[in-house]
Every structure is written in C-alpha cells, then in structure tokens.
Amino acid sequence: MSDDPYAIMGVKRDATQDEIRRAYRKLARKLHPDVNPGDKAAEERFKRVSAANDLLGDPEKRARFDRGEIDASGQERPPEPPRGHRGFAGAGAQGDGWDAGFADMVDADDLLSDLFGRGGRRRGGRVRMRGSDLEGRLALDFLDAVNGATKRVTLPDGATVDVTVPPGTRDGQVLRLRGKGAPGHGGGPPGDLLVEVEVGEHRHFTRKGDDIHLDLPVSLAEAVLGARIEVPTPAGAVAVKVPKGSNSGTVLRLRGRGVPRRDGTRGDAYVTLRLVLPDKPDAALEAFVEGWAAGKAHDPRAGRDAW
C-alpha cells in the first residue's frame, strides 16, 4: 500500500488546494468511523486519508514535502551532504584524505541548526518539535450552529473529543482545539485539531449574514382582519401582530431575533407573510366574493410594468 499522500488522496501532484479539499471531503464522508461502525479497514483508510490531508492541505507543509524536506509523516528529512563530502565509511574503508572519514561530524551540527530553524528547540541534548495539526469535519444542524452546542468528534486515531460550537457559527468556519493534534517529537508540544464545520439547511429558516429569513403562511381572515400569531425563531416562538389588510409578501421585521453575535447582540428575523386559502372550496367564501363589487373592481396589477 502506497505511502504517497497524493496517491492516498487520489489527486495529481499538481492538484490545487481546492481539489485536495474536495477530495478529502469526499473520502471523509465515505470512510468516517461514524458511517462505518466496526469496519476496521475503513477506519484504517480514514486515518491514512486524514494524515495525507494534514500534509497536503497545508500549503507550507505540502511545499516542504515536494522539496523533500519532510517525509509523508511530516518528519524532518536530513539534508543532503555538501558536494565534496562523503559519509562516514567506518574502520578499514577506502577514503581519499582526512575528510573522507569525518565529514558527517560537521554535517550533524548543520542538521541540528536546520531543525532548530524549522520550529525545533533543543533541550537537554534533544530536539523538541511541535506536533502536526490534524484536521477533521463536523456536520452540524442549522439550529445548533445558530444557538451553539457541544458535539463529539472522532479523531483519526479513533479517540473522541468534545467540541464546543460557539453560537453564530457559520458554514465553512474552522474551530481550533489547541493541543488536540498529533503528539510532539522529543517532548515538544502537541499540534492542534482544526475542525471544519458544515452546516446543514433548515426546512423553514434561511440565514443571510446574521439575519434569519422565514416565510410564514397566514389565513385570509388573519390578513384581512389582522391577528396576533406565534412566529418561530431559532431562539423560540414569539408573538407577532399581523396588521389589518396585510398583503401576501408583506415583510415583518423582528429586531434581535436573528443570529447571536460575539458582542452579545443578535441579528434580526424577517418574516414574509404568505396568504394561504383553505385547501377545500368554501361555498360561503365563494358566495361573498361573487357578490363583492369592490373586490371585482380592484385590479392588483394596475399601474405595474408589463409582465
């Protein structure tokens, strides 16, 4: 089985970051442990795909891998010895002068300096390297994204972690869980877990920025005579007054009933009234309209541009 992250992800070496992101989402949906409970083969593939995406999904790591500076696991590769130097040959080996047997003694210091310059620190004779960041995906219900929630995420190694979703989270937003990534090297700190949120659609609500939009059916009597009715919002139902003579398409603004913001305020909710007649014909209503002279004289299309 290939260790090449490009082969694991099923993308070409010149793939764009968007192509890599789409490939990962497709594979993650197919292989995620929650979708394949008890399937060890799928779980193992999910781990490999997640590790490959951790490398290729980060442009800097990808570039270093392509240059041969790190391997497929994200570990540093020793630099090539300078031209004219040879590796340590051991006792009895044939060399051409003093440099032949001791060239790598200098190169070792160069290697440590190179590692320190790439995020490593030396402590007690060891190189401490921060662990790699891991990436995950969280499918989130619309109302959980708006109101906030706590969700459990399965990590590539099979472990689980609770993720706090703040109120007002948007589709595509990335939540960072510090210290929940891959373990460090040589006692270095662990990386972070980056969780990308995918927010599902709602049957009735639509989000536009921090505002919520909703179509609300009203009866003929409520539209003509006015009424006080309950209107659903993400934070719960509220009582709203429908003005007398409301037309279908009338928009009511409910201040502060939209999406929560970081500063403690909320967006607004916009309710569009939709006039709905009874499903079954009503003889009394038909008789009234038939004899309603003013209604027959009213032309709602008068004065409008050509349709």
C-alpha positions in Angstrom: 0.0 0.0 0.0 1.5 3.3 -1.1 2.6 5.9 1.5 2.4 8.7 -1.1 -0.1 11.2 0.2 -1.1 12.2 -3.3 -1.9 8.5 -4.1 -3.8 8.1 -0.9 -5.9 11.2 -1.6 -6.4 10.2 -5.3 -5.1 13.5 -6.7 -2.4 14.6 -9.0 0.8 16.2 -7.8 -0.2 19.5 -9.4 -3.7 19.5 -7.9 -5.0 22.8 -6.5 -5.7 23.2 -2.8 -9.5 23.3 -3.6 -9.2 20.0 -5.4 -7.4 18.5 -2.4 -10.0 19.9 -0.1 -12.8 18.4 -2.2 -11.1 15.0 -2.4 -10.7 14.9 1.4 -14.3 15.8 2.0 -15.5 13.1 -0.4 -13.3 10.4 1.2 -14.1 11.6 4.8 -17.8 11.2 4.1 -17.3 7.7 2.8 -14.8 6.4 5.3 -15.7 8.2 8.6 -16.0 5.8 11.6 -19.4 7.1 12.4 -20.6 6.0 8.9 -18.7 2.6 9.1 -19.1 1.4 12.7 -16.9 -1.6 13.4 -15.3 -1.5 9.9 -11.5 -1.7 10.7 -10.5 -1.4 7.1 -12.5 1.8 6.6 -11.1 3.1 9.9 -7.5 2.5 8.8 -8.1 4.2 5.5 -9.7 7.1 7.2 -6.6 7.5 9.4 -4.4 7.4 6.3 -6.6 9.9 4.4 -6.6 12.3 7.4 -2.8 12.1 7.7 -2.4 12.7 4.0 -4.8 15.7 4.2 -2.9 17.1 7.2 0.2 17.2 4.9 -1.3 18.3 1.6 -4.0 20.5 3.0 -1.3 22.8 4.5 0.4 24.7 1.6 3.6 25.2 3.6 3.9 21.5 4.6 3.0 20.4 1.1 5.7 22.6 -0.4 8.3 21.2 2.0 7.2 17.6 1.2 7.5 18.3 -2.5 11.0 19.7 -1.9 12.0 16.6 0.0 12.5 18.4 3.3 9.9 16.3 5.2 8.6 12.8 4.6 5.0 11.6 4.2 4.5 11.5 8.0 5.7 15.1 8.4 9.0 14.2 9.9 12.2 16.1 9.0 14.5 14.5 6.5 18.2 15.0 7.0 19.7 17.4 4.4 21.9 16.1 1.6 25.7 16.3 2.5 27.5 19.2 0.8 29.3 18.4 -2.5 32.8 17.0 -2.0 31.9 15.4 1.4 31.4 11.7 1.9 29.6 9.9 4.6 31.4 8.2 7.4 32.7 4.9 5.9 33.8 3.1 9.1 37.1 1.3 10.0 39.0 -0.1 7.1 37.1 1.7 4.4 38.9 3.3 1.5 38.9 7.1 1.5 40.8 9.9 -0.2 42.2 12.0 2.6 41.2 13.1 6.2 37.8 14.5 5.1 36.5 11.1 4.0 36.0 9.7 7.4 34.8 12.7 9.4 32.6 14.7 7.1 29.4 13.8 8.9 30.6 15.1 12.2 30.2 18.7 10.8 27.0 17.8 9.0 25.4 16.7 12.2 25.7 20.2 13.7 24.3 21.7 10.4 21.4 19.3 10.7 20.6 20.4 14.2 20.8 24.0 13.2 18.5 23.3 10.3 16.0 21.6 12.6 16.0 24.5 15.1 15.3 26.9 12.3 12.2 25.0 11.4 10.4 25.1 14.7 12.5 22.8 16.8 14.1 23.6 20.1 17.0 21.9 21.8 16.6 20.9 25.4 18.8 18.5 27.4 20.5 17.4 24.2 17.2 16.6 22.4 15.4 18.3 19.6 11.9 19.3 20.7 9.4 19.6 17.7 5.8 20.7 17.8 3.4 18.0 16.6 1.5 18.4 13.4 -2.0 19.9 13.2 -4.8 17.4 12.5 -7.9 18.2 10.5 -11.5 17.0 10.9 -15.0 17.7 9.7 -18.2 18.3 11.7 -21.6 18.1 10.2 -23.8 20.4 12.2 -27.5 21.0 12.4 -28.7 24.5 11.4 -30.1 25.4 14.8 -27.0 24.0 16.6 -24.8 26.3 14.5 -27.0 29.3 15.3 -27.6 28.7 19.0 -24.3 26.9 19.9 -23.9 23.3 21.0 -21.4 20.7 22.2 -20.6 17.9 19.8 -18.4 14.8 19.9 -15.8 14.4 17.1 -14.0 11.2 16.3 -10.2 11.7 15.7 -8.2 9.8 13.1 -6.8 7.5 15.8 -10.3 6.5 16.9 -10.3 8.7 20.0 -13.2 11.1 20.6 -13.2 14.7 21.8 -16.0 17.1 22.7 -16.1 20.3 20.6 -17.8 23.4 21.9 -19.6 25.1 19.0 -20.0 28.8 19.7 -23.3 30.5 18.9 -23.4 32.0 15.5 -21.0 29.5 13.9 -21.0 29.8 10.1 -20.8 27.1 7.4 -17.1 26.5 6.5 -15.8 28.0 9.7 -12.8 26.2 11.3 -12.7 25.6 15.0 -9.3 25.2 16.6 -8.8 22.8 19.5 -5.4 23.6 20.9 -3.2 20.7 21.9 -5.6 18.1 20.4 -3.4 17.4 17.3 -0.5 15.0 16.8 1.9 14.5 19.7 5.2 16.4 19.6 8.7 15.0 19.0 11.3 14.9 21.7 8.9 16.2 24.4 7.7 19.0 22.2 4.1 20.3 22.5 1.3 18.6 20.5 -0.3 20.2 17.5 -3.9 21.5 17.2 -7.0 19.9 15.9 -8.7 22.0 13.2 -12.4 21.1 12.7 -14.2 22.5 9.7 -17.9 23.0 10.2 -20.5 22.0 7.6 -23.9 23.5 8.5 -27.0 21.8 7.1 -30.0 23.5 5.7 -33.2 24.2 7.6 -36.7 23.4 6.3 -38.0 26.9 7.1 -35.2 29.2 8.1 -32.6 30.8 5.8 -29.5 32.6 7.1 -28.2 35.8 5.4 -25.3 37.2 7.4 -26.6 37.5 10.9 -30.2 37.7 9.9 -32.8 35.0 9.7 -35.5 34.9 6.9 -38.7 33.0 7.1 -41.9 32.6 5.0 -45.0 32.4 7.2 -48.4 31.2 6.0 -51.4 33.3 7.1 -55.1 32.8 6.6 -57.4 35.2 4.7 -59.1 36.2 7.9 -55.7 37.0 9.6 -54.5 39.0 6.6 -57.8 41.0 6.3 -58.7 41.5 9.9 -55.3 41.4 11.5 -54.3 39.0 14.2 -51.7 38.1 16.9 -49.9 34.9 16.0 -46.9 32.9 17.1 -43.9 33.0 14.8 -41.0 30.5 15.2 -37.4 31.8 15.5 -34.1 30.0 16.2 -34.4 31.0 19.8 -38.0 30.0 20.2 -41.5 31.2 19.2 -42.5 34.9 19.7 -45.9 36.6 19.5 -46.2 38.9 16.4 -49.0 41.2 15.4 -50.2 40.9 11.8 -51.6 44.3 10.7 -55.0 44.6 9.2 -55.1 44.4 5.4 -51.7 42.7 5.1 -50.9 41.5 1.6 -49.1 38.3 0.7 -45.4 39.3 0.6 -45.6 41.7 3.5 -42.3 41.6 5.5 -42.3 41.9 9.3 -39.0 42.7 11.0 -38.4 41.2 14.4 -35.4 43.0 15.9 -32.9 41.0 17.8 -34.4 37.6 16.8 -31.6 36.6 14.5 -28.2 35.0 14.9 -26.2 35.7 18.1 -23.0 37.8 17.6 -19.8 37.8 19.7 -20.6 41.2 21.2 -23.8 39.8 22.7 -26.2 41.4 20.2 -28.2 39.5 17.6 -29.2 40.0 14.1 -32.9 40.4 13.1 -35.5 38.0 11.8 -37.5 38.9 8.7 -40.9 37.2 8.3 -42.6 37.3 4.9 -46.3 36.7 5.0 -47.8 34.2 2.5 -51.6 34.3 2.1 -52.9 30.7 2.0 -56.6 29.9 1.2 -58.3 26.8 2.6 -57.5 23.6 0.8 -61.2 22.7 0.3 -63.5 25.1 -1.5 -65.7 27.2 0.8 -69.2 27.9 -0.5 -69.8 30.9 1.8 -66.5 32.5 0.8 -67.2 32.0 -2.8 -70.7 33.5 -2.4 -69.2 36.5 -0.6 -66.6 37.1 -3.3 -69.2 36.7 -6.0 -71.3 39.5 -4.6 -68.3 41.7 -3.5 -68.5 44.5 -6.0 -65.5 46.4 -4.7 -63.4 43.3 -4.9 -64.3 42.8 -8.5 -63.4 46.4 -9.3 -60.0 46.1 -7.7 -57.1 45.4 -10.1 -53.9 44.4 -8.2 -51.9 44.6 -11.4 -52.9 48.1 -12.4 -50.0 50.6 -12.7 -47.4 47.9 -12.9 -44.9 47.4 -15.7 -45.7 44.9 -18.4 -45.4 41.4 -17.1 
